[in-house]
């Protein structure tokens, strides 16, 4: 078997990420679990809290994400809400600089939009009572519009400091979405996107995704709203810093965001230079889809995994 990651294209990995039947088999493989631990802060809340304490000691902020894309019943959604209530309470008790990220599929969006709104409202209400913040994560393009609609409703109810959205520069609609959300003073995390999409919906070429990222980043930085620029791409970081300098923006007018386990050197360099940096910290037992998307983004990790699987 070849270990050359180029023989398994990104689209194949993203397809496999959406095959829940593979999760149990994958999680039994030691090499799979070992590599996943680089990107997942543990399977329990306390393991994630310990990871965030370590990040805090290095001057980094965090956003917790409880991984679970397999929610299928109303009771399971309510357990997710309870998990986030416990998480927000734990953040308060520990005193780390952290907020939370929430996927609407965890709240029931796949089978009951009204229930998803109700559950998300409960989590945001808890965050607002604790003067904290909930980032409503973006998923694949089939859920973009309904997700932004729900964010707008929550923003109107709880205010700018307590809820925000995510936009993906891979999607063709994103620059216009950014303009509309900024006009409503909704805080945005801008990332490139990690889902398999059709070319009429998303840019198929990396150079176009990057160009979209830069255009959208400029919209965000020009808006006067506090946003998160989420990238490990040094060219995107330099483009952001160049635009901020041209606009005379002070450090702290926005933050950089990165994923747990990726580019620690870059995280620490930006902190040394005085830029706020927040790390997206995923945890939980249902880590398989998230991990597969990380593999699709980083072929070197896939090659490492395949070598170890071959060795047994």
N, C-alpha and C positions, 0 to 999 in steps of 0.2 A: 504493500500500500504506500502510495506517495504521501509525503508529509508536506508537500508544497501547497500552501493555502490557496494559491491561485486556482487550483483545480476544484475548489468548492466556492462558487461565487457567492457574493453577499446575498443575492436574492434567494439562494437555496437555504442559507442559514436563517433568513428572516421568515421563510416559509416554515421551516422546522420549529421556529419559536412559537408558532401558532398551532402546533400539534400537541395538545395536552396529553395525549396518550403516551408520548415519549418521556414525560416528566419523571415518572416513577423509575423507569429503567435508567435514565441518565443520572438520577440522584444516587443510585446504588454504585456508581463507578467512582472509585477513589480519585483518579486523576481529574475527573469532572468536578468533584467536590473541592479538591485542593485548589484548582485554578479558580473556581467560583469564589473561594474565600478571599481572593484578591479584590473582588469587586462588591462583595456582600459583607456587611458588617456583623453578620451573625444571624442566627435564626430566632433569637429572643430579644425582647425589648432591652433587657439589662446588658446583653452583649453590644447592642447598638449604642446604648448610653456610654458604656466604657470606651467605645471607639470615638465617640464625639468628645468625651473628656480629653482624649489624647490629641484630637484635632484642636481643641480649644487651647491646650497647652502650647501649641505651635502658632497661635494667633489666628486660627481659622474659625469661621462660623460654620453652621451646618443647617441642612434641611433634611429631617427624617422622612423616610418613605417606607411604610409598611407594605411589603410586596404581597399582592393577592389579586390576580386577574382571573381567578376561577370562581368568583362569587356567583351563585346560581339561585339563591332563595332569599326572600325577605329577611329571614332570621340571620342568615350569613351576613347580610348587609348591616344589620343592627350590631352584630359582633364586631364588624369593622369600625363602626362608629364608637363602640365602647373601647376598642383598641386605641383609637385616636384620642379619646378623652383621657385614658390612662397615660398616653404618651405626652399630651400637653401638660398634665399634672406633674409628670416626672421631670419634664424640662424645667418647670417652675421650681420643683424641689431641689434639683441639682444645680440650677443657676447657670447653665451653659447658654451661650449665644446661639440659639437655634429656633427654627420654626418647623412647619410640617408641609409635606406635599401629599396631595390626595388625588387619586384617580376616580372619576365618576363611575367607572365600571365597578369599583368596589362598593359604590353606593346603590347599585342596582340599575344603572343606565341601560344595560342591554335588554332588560325586560320590563322596566317600569320607570319612565322619566319622572313622574311625579314623586315617586319614592326616592329616586336619586337626588332630586332637589331637596326634599325633606331631610334626608340624611346629611347631605352636604351642609345644609343650613344649620343643623345641630352641631356639626364639627366647627364651623366658622363661628357660631355663637359662643362655643366654649373658648375658642381662641380669642375672640374679642373680649370676653370677660376676663381673660388673663393678659390682655394687651399684647397678644401674639398675632401670628399671621399664618394663613393657609394659602399655599400655592395650588391651584387646581391644575393638575397635570393634563397635558394634551396626549391623546392617543392617536389612532389612525384617522385618516381623513374622513371616514364615514361618520365620525363623531365630532368633527371640528365645529360645525355650526351650533349644534345643541350644547356643546360644552361652553362656547363663548356666550350663548344666550343665558345659560345658568350663571356664569360668572357675572354678567351684567346685572342680573337680578340680585345676586348676593352683594355685589358692590353697592348697589343702590340702597340696600338694607343696612349693611354693616360699615360701609365707608372704605376709603382708599387704604388705610393702614392695616386692614385685616384680611383682605382677599385679593388674589391676583391670578393671572393667566399665564399660559405658555404658548408661544408661537414657534413654528418650525420653518426655517428658511427654505427647506426643500419644497414646500407647497407654493404653487403659483399665486395663491390668494394672499399670501402672508403680508406683503408690504401694505396692501390696502387695509387689511385687518389691523395692522399696527397703527396706521393713521387714525382709524376710527376708535380704537381702544384708547389711544393716547388723548384724543379729544375728550374722552370720558374720564380721563385720569385713572386709568386702570393699570396697575403695575404688571409688567411683562417679564418673563424669562424668555430670552431668545436663544434657541438652539438650532442645530441643523436638521435634526429629525432622524429617527431610526426605524422607520416602518416601510414595508414594501408597498409602493403606491404605483398607480398607472401613470403613464407619461402625460396624459391630458390633465392630470391633477397636480403632479409634481415634476420638477425638473429632473430629467434622467442623467444629466451630466454634472459632475462635481463642480466644474468651473461656474456653472450657472447657479448651483446651490450656494457657492461661496459669494458670488456677486449679489445674490438676493440677501444673503446674510449681511453684507456690508451696507447695502441700501437700507435695509430694515434697521440695522444698528444706528445709522445716522438719524432716522426718524425718531428712534427712542431717545437718543442722547439730546436731540433738539427739543424734546417735549417738556422738559422741566419736571418730569415724573421720575421717581427712583425705580430703576429697572435693573435686571440681572442679565449680563452678557455671558452666556454659557458656552464655552468653547475651550478645547485644548490646543487648537490650531494657532501657532504663534503668529502666523500671518494675519489672522482675524484679530488677535490681541493687539498687534501693532497698529492695524487699521483703526481699532477702537481708540487706542491711546492717541494716535495722530489726530483723529477727529475731535476728541475731547480737548486736546491742546489748542486746536484751531478755534474751538468755541470758548476757550478760557474756562472750562469746567474744572472745579477743584476736585482733588481726591475725595472720595466719599459721595460724589454726586450720583454714582452708580456703583454696582459691584460686579466682580467677575464671579462666575460659578463654574465648578468642575465636578467630575464624578469621583466618588470614593475609589481609591486605588489606582488612579491614573494621573501621571505627571506631577508627582509630589514635588519634584525639583522646581517646576514652573509655579506651583502653588506658593511655595516658600519664597521664590524670587519676587513675586508680585506683592506678597505681604511685606517683605523687606523694603520694597519701594513705596510702601504706604497705601496700597490699594486694598479695599475690602474684598475678601475672597470667601465665598460660601461653598461648602462641599455637600453634594447630594449624597445622602447616606441611606442606602436601601438595606432593609433587613426583613427576615421572615422566612417561613418554610417554603413558600411558593416562589422560589427565586429563578426557576428554569427559564421562563420567557425573557425576563430581564437579562439574564446571563447570555442567552443566545443572541440577543441584540448587541451586547458588548462584543461578543466574538465576531459578529458581522462587521463591526466597526474596526476591529484590530486583527488583521490576518496573522500577525506574529503570535498572538495568543492561541489562535486555532492550530498553527503549526506545532506549538508547544504541547497542546492537548493531544493531537494525533500521535506525536512521538511517544508520549507516555502511555497512550492506549495500546500502541503496538508493543511496547515493552511489557505491558501487563501491570 
